[in-house]
C-alpha cells in the first residue's frame, strides 16, 4: 500500500458559459429587444413589436438560408440581417402609403409592378450605418440587461473565489457576442478573458455542418481548445511577470512553443468549466481535460436550456 499523501491540486482556470449560467437569457433577450424597438423609433420607424426581430431572425435562418449558409453565419450576422429586413419592411410600408395617398387609392389597390419597384428601392435605401447603430443599441442593452438580471449569488461567489484562489484565471466561453468585460458594474473585474464561438468562423461552420450530418462526428472541443490556448497565453505571461523574466529572453523557448506545451507545463493546476448545456458545456470542455459542473438551477432562476428538449414550458421566443 502506497502511503504517499496525494498532492492537493490548485485551481488554475475557471471558465463559465454566460447565458442561463450567470443570468437568465430569456429575460435579457427580451429587454434587449425592447431597446431594438426604441432604436427603430429614434430613426422614425414606430409600430415595431419587440418580438419582430426574433421572428424575422428565425425566418431568415430556417427559410432563406441553406444549411451551409446558416452554419457560416454568426448570431450577430443573423441579427444584423434581421434588423435590415425590419427596416426594409418599415420603409416599404411607408413608401407604399405615400404612393397610395398621391394616387388617391388604397394600398391594396396598387399594381404589382408598383409594389415590386418599391421593394427594389427599399433594398437599396437602407443605410448600413443605421443598421449598425440599431445593432449596437441592441448589443449594449443586452450587456446592461445581463448586469441588471445577474443571478444574485454570482458576484459574491466570484469575489470569494478570487480571495481563495488569487492566482486563478477566470474566463468566459460563449457562442455569441456577450462579453463580461463590458459588464463594468458586476463581472468585468473578475474575468480575465472571453472566448467566443464567433472568433473562429471556420471551426464554427465545420461544427454545425457536421452536427446536421449523420455520417459525421460533430467536433465539440474546438472552442475549448481555443480557450485552453488563451489561458496558456495568460498563464505564460503571468509567470514571466512574476519571475521577472522577459518574454523575449533568449534562454527560453519561443512564445508559441511554450504556449502549446500546455497542459504539460501546468499539469498541477485544475481547469473547471461551468455551464448549462450537457452537450456543449460538459461534453465539449471535458474532451479538453476540464472538470465540469453542470448548472441546472431551480425554476425561479428562469433557465431555458431544458425547454429545447423537454416539454416543461413553451419554447422561448428567441429559440
C-alpha angles and dihedrals in degrees: 000000000000109000093183106131115245112250111242109234122224126230108250105164131025118182132184137198105224113207112076090355101073099012138008107269095199092061093041092050091049093053091046089052089054087057088052089057091049091049091051089051091052088060091049101263110124131169094055116143118225091234094053094087092054093046092050092046091054091047092052093048097045105032108027105037133068118233091259094048092050090050092052095048118086126220087255091052092050092048091049090052090048092052090049090049092050090050090050091051092049093047092047092052091049094047094049090049091052092050092047091051092049090052095040092235135115118263090243090062096056114117119254091243091058092050091047093053091047090054091051090050094052091052090061098034098064109102116227089215091058091050090049092048093051091046090051090051090052094048094046092051090047089060093043090049091049089055093048092049100038111141105265096237096052103085095045089046093052092045091054092047092052089050093050095041107029094169094050118117117221122203140173125228113197139165093217141033098288108131125184089203087072092053093085098169097052125008108019097084092053101047124077101187145353128221115200131194086227091064094074109039096174095058092041092054092046091051096054093044090052091045090061094045115082090201094058133069110230109229107227098174104069096090090050092049086056090048091051089049092053090049091051090052092052094042092049092050093046092050092051092048091049093050094042092243123147116234087227094054111142095221094064133073121264113284093248094050091049092050095048091053090077127145091028091060094050104027091134091066125081126226117206124186123195122198147141099233119082094201103040102028104031100027098041099044095043089059087063096050101268123143106231138217116196108215108213108157136192117276092257089071091065098225115175105190094095090055088071092067108019131054091232093127142340115301113261112260094243096051 
